[in-house]
Amino acid sequence: MKAYFKKQIALPQDHGSWVFILSPLLIGIFAGKTFSYASFNLFAAAMAAFMLRQPMSMLVKVYAGRRSKDDLPTARFWVGVYGLIALLALIALTLEGFGYILFLAVPGAPVFVWHLWLVSKRAERRQAGIEVIAAGVLSLAAPAAYWVGIGQYDPAGWWLWLLAWLQSAASIVYAYLRLEQRDQAKGRERSELWKTGKRAAAYTTFNLVFSLGLSFLNVLPRFIFIPFLLQWLETLWGITHPASGWKPTRIGIRQLIVSVLWTILFIVTYVSI
């Protein structure tokens, strides 16, 4: 039985990805201001679907000859566990009248298949484009949790999805910038630093201006721009202070801290104002 509990098969190994599912879920739960049995089922379904990616990727790697066939039983076991949890949770949600939530899973299917195809081709690493798209799929957890919390569909949930996706996308682009900076020499000209970081700066600047506009027009709470201001300031600091020689772990921890703070600030400014 011990053979089935292999962490590298049962749990996602890219630890920074956890925030891309937990942040939208928490935002939706707090925005809905209710955590019910249905909310629990949604949380279980979303997390199980998220966790399913790791053993499924391992299955593909085994069939592609990238992993030993000894990993096959373990991968199948966890696919079964996570699949069963997701299925039972979704059935419970449907019985409670939230069957329409299942439509949010439709965009995730082709993205998931795309990811597995890249795994089979040994091309899943450093794919910023698919990571941004996948983050958008995971961000659908925000409106789902919100609708379950309030007990009905509300168009406001789409704002939660969009803002959560914008933050995740900017975070991914910024992370790639920081990883790129590791191999760059120190003492580079400021103009060169800004040239390298212009994409990350563009993402966070757009997010800040967009959130400011929404707050100014009273579409969303007036201080909703504050979490995006934090992300913007972090990006400006990161551009002018390159991560030369940093270990990926150090970059990941800092990214995680900023994302956690962003999530907290978003919840506070959205819910309590």
DAGI-V214917 format. One record per residue. N is the residue number from 1. RES is the residue in three letters. PSI is psi in degrees with one decimal (999 if undefined). Layout:
n=N res=RES psi=PSI
n=N res=RES psi=PSI
This chain:
n=1 res=MET psi=-29.7
n=2 res=LYS psi=-29.3
n=3 res=ALA psi=-23.4
n=4 res=TYR psi=-13.5
n=5 res=PHE psi=64.3
n=6 res=LYS psi=115.2
n=7 res=LYS psi=-37.4
n=8 res=GLN psi=-13.0
n=9 res=ILE psi=-37.0
n=10 res=ALA psi=-29.0
n=11 res=LEU psi=144.2
n=12 res=PRO psi=135.1
n=13 res=GLN psi=-15.4
n=14 res=ASP psi=86.2
n=15 res=HIS psi=-28.8
n=16 res=GLY psi=-17.7
n=17 res=SER psi=-19.3
n=18 res=TRP psi=-37.7
n=19 res=VAL psi=-24.8
n=20 res=PHE psi=-16.8
n=21 res=ILE psi=-38.1
n=22 res=LEU psi=-38.9
n=23 res=SER psi=-52.3
n=24 res=PRO psi=-39.3
n=25 res=LEU psi=-47.3
n=26 res=LEU psi=-39.9
n=27 res=ILE psi=-47.3
n=28 res=GLY psi=-39.6
n=29 res=ILE psi=-47.5
n=30 res=PHE psi=-34.9
n=31 res=ALA psi=-36.0
n=32 res=GLY psi=-17.4
n=33 res=LYS psi=19.1
n=34 res=THR psi=134.3
n=35 res=PHE psi=101.1
n=36 res=SER psi=-175.6
n=37 res=TYR psi=-36.9
n=38 res=ALA psi=-38.5
n=39 res=SER psi=-40.1
n=40 res=PHE psi=-43.7
n=41 res=ASN psi=-39.6
n=42 res=LEU psi=-44.6
n=43 res=PHE psi=-44.6
n=44 res=ALA psi=-43.1
n=45 res=ALA psi=-44.5
n=46 res=ALA psi=-44.6
n=47 res=MET psi=-38.7
n=48 res=ALA psi=-42.0
n=49 res=ALA psi=-38.8
n=50 res=PHE psi=-44.2
n=51 res=MET psi=-25.7
n=52 res=LEU psi=-26.3
n=53 res=ARG psi=-37.6
n=54 res=GLN psi=-54.8
n=55 res=PRO psi=-30.8
n=56 res=MET psi=-40.1
n=57 res=SER psi=-37.6
n=58 res=MET psi=-38.7
n=59 res=LEU psi=-46.1
n=60 res=VAL psi=-40.5
n=61 res=LYS psi=-38.1
n=62 res=VAL psi=-48.4
n=63 res=TYR psi=-23.6
n=64 res=ALA psi=-0.6
n=65 res=GLY psi=15.1
n=66 res=ARG psi=-17.6
n=67 res=ARG psi=158.8
n=68 res=SER psi=147.7
n=69 res=LYS psi=-12.3
n=70 res=ASP psi=-22.4
n=71 res=ASP psi=-9.5
n=72 res=LEU psi=-49.0
n=73 res=PRO psi=-40.8
n=74 res=THR psi=-44.4
n=75 res=ALA psi=-42.3
n=76 res=ARG psi=-38.5
n=77 res=PHE psi=-47.5
n=78 res=TRP psi=-30.0
n=79 res=VAL psi=-42.1
n=80 res=GLY psi=-43.0
n=81 res=VAL psi=-53.4
n=82 res=TYR psi=-37.3
n=83 res=GLY psi=-41.4
n=84 res=LEU psi=-42.7
n=85 res=ILE psi=-47.0
n=86 res=ALA psi=-43.1
n=87 res=LEU psi=-48.5
n=88 res=LEU psi=-40.8
n=89 res=ALA psi=-39.8
n=90 res=LEU psi=-36.4
n=91 res=ILE psi=-43.3
n=92 res=ALA psi=-42.8
n=93 res=LEU psi=-41.7
n=94 res=THR psi=-43.3
n=95 res=LEU psi=-26.1
n=96 res=GLU psi=4.6
n=97 res=GLY psi=14.1
n=98 res=PHE psi=34.9
n=99 res=GLY psi=-28.7
n=100 res=TYR psi=-18.2
n=101 res=ILE psi=-29.3
n=102 res=LEU psi=-25.3
n=103 res=PHE psi=-23.2
n=104 res=LEU psi=-17.0
n=105 res=ALA psi=-14.3
n=106 res=VAL psi=-46.6
n=107 res=PRO psi=-23.6
n=108 res=GLY psi=-26.9
n=109 res=ALA psi=-54.1
n=110 res=PRO psi=-33.7
n=111 res=VAL psi=-40.4
n=112 res=PHE psi=-44.1
n=113 res=VAL psi=-39.8
n=114 res=TRP psi=-44.1
n=115 res=HIS psi=-45.1
n=116 res=LEU psi=-35.1
n=117 res=TRP psi=-41.3
n=118 res=LEU psi=-38.0
n=119 res=VAL psi=-42.7
n=120 res=SER psi=-24.6
n=121 res=LYS psi=8.2
n=122 res=ARG psi=35.6
n=123 res=ALA psi=23.5
n=124 res=GLU psi=-16.6
n=125 res=ARG psi=150.2
n=126 res=ARG psi=47.6
n=127 res=GLN psi=77.9
n=128 res=ALA psi=-37.2
n=129 res=GLY psi=-50.8
n=130 res=ILE psi=-29.3
n=131 res=GLU psi=-40.1
n=132 res=VAL psi=-43.4
n=133 res=ILE psi=-43.1
n=134 res=ALA psi=-36.4
n=135 res=ALA psi=-35.4
n=136 res=GLY psi=-38.4
n=137 res=VAL psi=-45.6
n=138 res=LEU psi=-32.0
n=139 res=SER psi=-15.0
n=140 res=LEU psi=-13.1
n=141 res=ALA psi=-26.6
n=142 res=ALA psi=-56.0
n=143 res=PRO psi=-34.0
n=144 res=ALA psi=-48.4
n=145 res=ALA psi=-36.2
n=146 res=TYR psi=-47.8
n=147 res=TRP psi=-39.7
n=148 res=VAL psi=-38.1
n=149 res=GLY psi=-42.1
n=150 res=ILE psi=-8.2
n=151 res=GLY psi=11.1
n=152 res=GLN psi=167.4
n=153 res=TYR psi=139.4
n=154 res=ASP psi=126.5
n=155 res=PRO psi=-23.2
n=156 res=ALA psi=-23.5
n=157 res=GLY psi=-28.1
n=158 res=TRP psi=-28.8
n=159 res=TRP psi=-40.6
n=160 res=LEU psi=-43.2
n=161 res=TRP psi=-48.5
n=162 res=LEU psi=-45.4
n=163 res=LEU psi=-37.9
n=164 res=ALA psi=-39.1
n=165 res=TRP psi=-43.3
n=166 res=LEU psi=-41.5
n=167 res=GLN psi=-44.6
n=168 res=SER psi=-43.4
n=169 res=ALA psi=-45.6
n=170 res=ALA psi=-36.8
n=171 res=SER psi=-40.2
n=172 res=ILE psi=-46.4
n=173 res=VAL psi=-41.3
n=174 res=TYR psi=-38.7
n=175 res=ALA psi=-40.8
n=176 res=TYR psi=-36.1
n=177 res=LEU psi=-46.4
n=178 res=ARG psi=-38.8
n=179 res=LEU psi=-37.1
n=180 res=GLU psi=-35.6
n=181 res=GLN psi=-21.0
n=182 res=ARG psi=-35.4
n=183 res=ASP psi=5.4
n=184 res=GLN psi=145.7
n=185 res=ALA psi=150.3
n=186 res=LYS psi=165.1
n=187 res=GLY psi=22.9
n=188 res=ARG psi=154.6
n=189 res=GLU psi=145.6
n=190 res=ARG psi=-37.1
n=191 res=SER psi=-35.2
n=192 res=GLU psi=-36.8
n=193 res=LEU psi=-43.1
n=194 res=TRP psi=-34.2
n=195 res=LYS psi=-42.2
n=196 res=THR psi=-35.9
n=197 res=GLY psi=12.7
n=198 res=LYS psi=-33.7
n=199 res=ARG psi=-45.5
n=200 res=ALA psi=-40.6
n=201 res=ALA psi=-38.6
n=202 res=ALA psi=-42.5
n=203 res=TYR psi=-52.0
n=204 res=THR psi=-32.0
n=205 res=THR psi=-42.6
n=206 res=PHE psi=-45.4
n=207 res=ASN psi=-42.0
n=208 res=LEU psi=-47.2
n=209 res=VAL psi=-41.6
n=210 res=PHE psi=-45.9
n=211 res=SER psi=-35.8
n=212 res=LEU psi=-41.8
n=213 res=GLY psi=-41.9
n=214 res=LEU psi=-38.5
n=215 res=SER psi=-38.5
n=216 res=PHE psi=-37.4
n=217 res=LEU psi=3.1
n=218 res=ASN psi=25.1
n=219 res=VAL psi=-38.3
n=220 res=LEU psi=167.6
n=221 res=PRO psi=147.0
n=222 res=ARG psi=-24.5
n=223 res=PHE psi=19.6
n=224 res=ILE psi=-16.1
n=225 res=PHE psi=-16.5
n=226 res=ILE psi=-48.2
n=227 res=PRO psi=-33.8
n=228 res=PHE psi=-28.9
n=229 res=LEU psi=-40.4
n=230 res=LEU psi=-47.3
n=231 res=GLN psi=-38.3
n=232 res=TRP psi=-44.7
n=233 res=LEU psi=-39.7
n=234 res=GLU psi=-39.9
n=235 res=THR psi=-42.9
n=236 res=LEU psi=-41.0
n=237 res=TRP psi=-42.8
n=238 res=GLY psi=-34.2
n=239 res=ILE psi=-42.1
n=240 res=THR psi=-8.9
n=241 res=HIS psi=79.0
n=242 res=PRO psi=148.9
n=243 res=ALA psi=44.4
n=244 res=SER psi=121.3
n=245 res=GLY psi=0.2
n=246 res=TRP psi=147.5
n=247 res=LYS psi=148.6
n=248 res=PRO psi=-33.6
n=249 res=THR psi=-42.1
n=250 res=ARG psi=-41.7
n=251 res=ILE psi=-43.5
n=252 res=GLY psi=-41.0
n=253 res=ILE psi=-43.5
n=254 res=ARG psi=-41.7
n=255 res=GLN psi=-42.0
n=256 res=LEU psi=-43.1
n=257 res=ILE psi=-45.5
n=258 res=VAL psi=-41.7
n=259 res=SER psi=-39.0
n=260 res=VAL psi=-44.6
n=261 res=LEU psi=-40.3
n=262 res=TRP psi=-45.1
n=263 res=THR psi=-44.3
n=264 res=ILE psi=-47.0
n=265 res=LEU psi=-38.1
n=266 res=PHE psi=-46.7
n=267 res=ILE psi=-44.4
n=268 res=VAL psi=-48.0
n=269 res=THR psi=-28.6
n=270 res=TYR psi=-40.4
n=271 res=VAL psi=-43.2
n=272 res=SER psi=-9.4
n=273 res=ILE psi=999
